């Protein structure tokens, strides 16, 4: 497996759930970790215990905002000079009845789950191309392959993300850059808060985070394009 010590890892949606768990695991491996989310206060709460073990940078930015994303990654490059691994984890989703959902609902899901991935990936690609290495991991979902009637817009966004990821992977392979998808089934995160549902058999955030670490730890010349996860409980 590849030694990740010293690698700069940027993680979006890092204030909780999968993103926060991935940050903890990358810090344990000796990586320099950038936490990205909209609320700096929440990021600092995640970062506090991690800073006892390694280097952590907090950057507040909305991944849907082109100017904010550009400024965020300019700051990261100024601080640490490069981004070796980008984990596009920020995402939103909610149940939608298409007969009554608003255009704002549609935009909220698509802009975070697809446009945000595009903006963050675009920000790191020039540097990755220059160093002839890098890895982008896009956190997708099982419903990006098999639709769920309760959340068609979320499904559409993940189908779109999968197509984007596959196309990008083919485009940048010649530059030594890997693009992978991690596609979990239901994960026990704040997404489910307030719902009367049994989450005991859901995947845990740390289990999805371990899969993210796994795909970027493969030996040079080996790419896991997509990995599906489901709980066996």
C-alpha positions, -999 to +999 in steps of 0.1 A: +000+000+000+011+036-007+026+056+021+005+087+025+027+105+051+031+142+043+004+142+016-019+172+016-056+161+017-085+185+012-119+173+023-152+191+017-182+186+039-156+180+067-176+195+097-193+162+105-201+126+094-180+110+067-158+141+061-148+144+098-141+107+100-120+107+069-100+137+083-093+117+115-081+087+096-058+107+072-043+125+102-035+092+118-016+083+086+006+114+088-012+135+062-016+173+063-054+177+063-076+206+051-111+207+064-136+226+042-172+235+050-194+265+053-191+270+091-157+277+105-168+272+141-179+236+133-146+229+115-126+242+144-144+218+167-135+189+145-099+201+141-092+206+178-085+170+188-068+163+154-042+190+159-028+170+188-018+144+163-010+163+131-013+194+109-048+206+102-061+236+083-097+249+085-112+267+055-147+281+055-162+280+020-195+272+002-186+247-025-214+261-047-198+296-047-172+298-075-154+328-060-153+313-025-139+280-039-112+298-058-102+318-028-102+288-006-079+268-028-056+298-034-052+300+004-045+262+007-018+264-020-003+295-004-001+277+029+010+242+018+019+245-018-001+216-033-031+194-029-023+157-034-058+143-026-092+159-029-122+143-013-154+157-026-177+147+002-200+177+006-235+168-003-272+175+004-303+155-002-339+153+010-371+135+000-389+152-029-423+149-044-416+161-079-452+174-083-446+200-057-408+205-053-395+239-061-368+251-085-348+261-054-350+225-041-336+213-075-308+238-075-299+232-038-292+195-046-277+198-080-254+227-072-239+211-041-237+175-053-226+182-089-215+218-094-196+219-061-176+188-072-168+204-105-156+237-089-134+220-063-120+195-088-112+223-113-094+242-086-069+214-079-064+200-114-038+225-126-015+217-097-020+180-100-013+181-137+019+201-130+032+175-104+019+146-126+002+130-096-029+134-075-062+117-066-098+129-066-123+109-047-160+117-052-184+104-026-214+092-045-242+068-034-258+035-043-288+055-055-265+069-082-269+035-099-303+023-087-329+050-082-350+055-051-386+067-057-385+088-025-357+111-035-355+114-073-336+147-074-309+132-051-307+102-073-304+124-104-276+144-088-256+112-080-262+097-114-248+130-128-218+129-104-211+093-116-210+104-152-188+134-144-164+112-124-161+086-151-155+112-178-129+131-157-111+099-148-106+091-185-095+126-193-068+130-167-054+094-165-026+105-189-016+131-163-010+106-136-042+117-118-067+091-104-104+097-100-124+073-079-160+071-066-170+057-032-207+047-034-222+038+000-257+027+009-274+045+038-249+060+062-257+070+098-252+108+095-271+139+104-290+135+070-314+112+089-319+134+120-355+140+129-368+110+110-385+080+126-362+054+112-340+026+126-304+035+118-288+006+136-280-013+104-267+017+084-231+021+075-210+042+100-192+073+088-159+058+098-165+027+076-170+049+045-140+070+055-119+038+056-130+030+020-119+065+010-085+059+025-083+025+009-088+037-026-061+064-024-037+040-007-033+017-037+001+012-053+012+035-081-004+023-114-035+008-096-068+027-097-100+016-080-126+035-102-156+028-080-162+009-048-197+000-035-204-003+002-232-018+021-235-029+057-236-065+067-255-062+100 
